[in-house]
Amino acid sequence: EPIQVGKPDVPLSFIQEEEAGRFLAWLAEQRETGPVNAQSMGTVTARDIFRHIEKKTGKTPLLSEEGENAPFNFQEELSLSLERAKGWGFSFGGLKDWMAGLLDEYIEFVSKQQS
């Protein structure tokens, strides 16, 4: 079934659940107050995700303007400034360190569902 992705090269940011938990636990022990962002270092695009899936499965995503609106189909960059958290002393891991493994888990899950 085709999906619609208007801007597949828009940078997106994510954070792994373990890192989010580690950050929140660390944040609870800090004296600083105010808004602070959290994300893994780096960004990924929908096109990057599609390439990884295609490389692992041999299947090319079906993209069409008439397709269902894809998740993460954003029209502008969605990355956050980590300057405040970094200035307070927290160090985030890299998105590229875990994203491929997460995608592989989903690919394996879907493959098992389809067999």
N, C-alpha and C positions, 0 to 999 in steps of 0.2 A: 504494500500500500504506500503510495507516495506521501512525502512530507514536504512542508513548505518552510524554507529557511531563507528569509529575505537578505540577510547579510551574514554569510557564513564565516567571514573573516573578522568579526567583532571580537576583541579580546574579552574573555570571561575569567573571573576568579572564583576559586572554591577553597574550602577548608575541609580537611579530613576530620571525621568525628573525634578520633583520639586526640588530635591536635587542638580541636575546639575545647574539649574537656580539660586538657592540660593547661590551656590558656586561661580558662575560667577559674580553675583552681589556683593558678599563679596569681591572677588578678585579684582574687579575694584576699590575698595576703599583702597587697600593696597599699600604700598610704595615698597614692594619687587618686584623684577623682575626675569625673567627667567622661564624655563620650570617647570611645576608643574602638578602632576597627580591628578585625581579625580575618586573615586569609592566609593560605599558603603562599609562599613567594612564587611569583611568576603567573602567567596567564596561559590559557588554551583557547582555541577557537573551535567552533562547530566543525569547520573543515579539518582541523587536526584530529578531532574525534572520529570523523567519517573515515579519514585515511587510516587510522589505527584499526578500525573495524574492518575495513576493506582488506588491509594487509593480513589480518588474522583469519578472516572468514572467506576471502575471495569474492565477497558480495559487495556490489556498489550500491550505495543508498539511492533510492528513487526520489529525486527532488523535483518538485513541480509547484508552480505558483497556485495551482488548484488543489494541492495536497493539504492534508491536515496540518495545522500549525504545530510545528515541532517544539518540544520543550527547549528552553534556553534560546529561543528565537528572538534575540534582543536586537534593537536597532542602534544601540550606542554602547560604548565600552562600559563594562561593569567591573572595574577593578578598584580597589580601595587603597587609601594611603595608610601605610603601616608606620609612619614616622613617629607617632605618639607612643605606640606600643614598643617600638624599637628603642626610642629614647628612654623609656622606663626600664629597659633591660631585657625585654622578651625577644627571643629569637625564633622565628617561624621556619619550618621546614620548607622544602621545595615542592611545588605542585608536580613537577616532572618526576619526583621520586616515588610517587604513589598513584598517579592518575592511570598510567598504563595497566598496572596491576588491578585496579578497580574495574576498568573497562574489560579486562580479561575475565574477571569473575562474572560480570554480567553476560559476556559472550558465552561462557560455559553454561551459565544458568539457562539462558535462552535455548542453547543447543540441546540441553537435556529436556527442556519442555517440548521441543519440536520433535524429539525422537520417540 
